[in-house]
Amino acid sequence: MKVKDVPQDEKYFINTNIRDICYAIDEEGKYHQVASVGWKAKNEALALTWERINEEAEAIKKEVLAQKRSPLAYYMHLKLFSVGLLAAYTGIPRRIIRRHLKPDAFKSAGLDYLEKYAKALGIEADDLC
């Protein structure tokens, strides 16, 4: 691909500093790293992925409202956190996080846990409840 042909289809990276690096050939035939803000095929794949994530999150939300899962499960899914990743960000042991995924255990979680979860998930502690 030529430097001038590197796709610049800005959709998901609008107003961010995130860029893909592509390798392209200049006029002299040398490879260079060229920043790209996206391309159509990747944007379509991202759109499908986020659509599915949001559908799954809505299903989890229904389970939360039915008292089958805790709100933590919903926000973890929405923010793409696994139990292990949340444990790494918060310092809370995995077994405690797994326990807090159950509604009854989550209700008894202390404020310190809620604040750590909220900070890691990028939300307010009140929203988590």
N, C-alpha and C positions, 0 to 999 in steps of 0.2 A: 504494500500500500504506500502511496506517495504521501508526503507530509500534508499537502493541501487536501487530500482525500480522507483524512482522519475525521470520523463522524463527530458532529457537535450538536446532537439532538437533545437539548436541555429539557428535561422533564422532572426527574427526581432530584437532581442536584441543584435546582434553582436556589439561589441565595445561600449556598453552602460553599465550603472550601474543598469539598470532596471532588476528586477527579480520578478518572481511570488513566493509566499510562499505557499508551500504545507505542509500538515500535514501527517507525515508518522510514522510508527511504527519501533522502533529499535529492536535489538536482545532480549532485555529484555521485550518487549511488551509495552514500554512507547512511548507516542506520542511526536514528536519533530517537530519543524518548519524546513523545508528544502527548501533552495532556488533552484528554477528551472529557466533555461533560456528559457523555452518554451517546447511545445510538439506538435506533428504533427497535431492533430485535431484543436488545437487553431491556429496554423500557417496557416492552410488551410482556416479557417474562416476569419482570418485577411486578407489573400490574396484576398478572394472574396469581402470583405468589401472595401478594398482599390481600387480594380478594379472598383467597382460601384461608389465610390466617384470620382475617376478620370474620369469616363465616364460622370458623371453629371457635373463635372467641365468643361469638354470639351464643353458640351452643353451650359453652362453659358458663356464660352469664345466666342462662336459663337454669342450669344446675345450681348455681350460686343462689339464685332466687328461690329455688326449691329446697334449699338447705342441704344439698348433696355434696357441695364443695365450698371451699372458703373463697372470699374475694381475692386472696393471694394467688390462687390458681388462675383466675381470670387475668390478672395483671401480669403474672409471669408469662402466660401464653402471648398476650398482646405485645409485650416488650421483648419476646424471644429469649426468655431466661429458662434454663434448666435448673434443677435443684442444685447441681454441682456448681454452676455458674453463680447462682444467687449466694450459695455458701461462700464462694471465693470473694465475692464483693462485700458481703456483710460480716464475715467471720462467724456466722451462726452455723453450728453443726448441721449436716445434711439430715440427720434423723429428726432434729427439731423442726426443720423446714418441712419435711415430709409430714410430720405430725400437724403442723399448722395449716396444711392443705385440707385438713378435715375441719368442718365448720365449728364443732364444739371446742376443739383444741385452739382454733384461731380466736374464738371469742374470749378465751382466757389468757391470750398472749399479752404480755406486758407492753407498756408504752415504749420501752427501750427497743423491743423487737420490732414494733410497728414503725418506729422512726428509722431504724436501720433498713427495713424492707422498703419503705417509701423513698429514702434517699437513693438506694441502689436502683430502684425502678423509675426514678425521676418523676415522682408524683408527691402529692401532699399526704401526710399520714391520715388526715380526715377522709380523703378520697378512698384510701385503702379500706376503710371501715364502711 
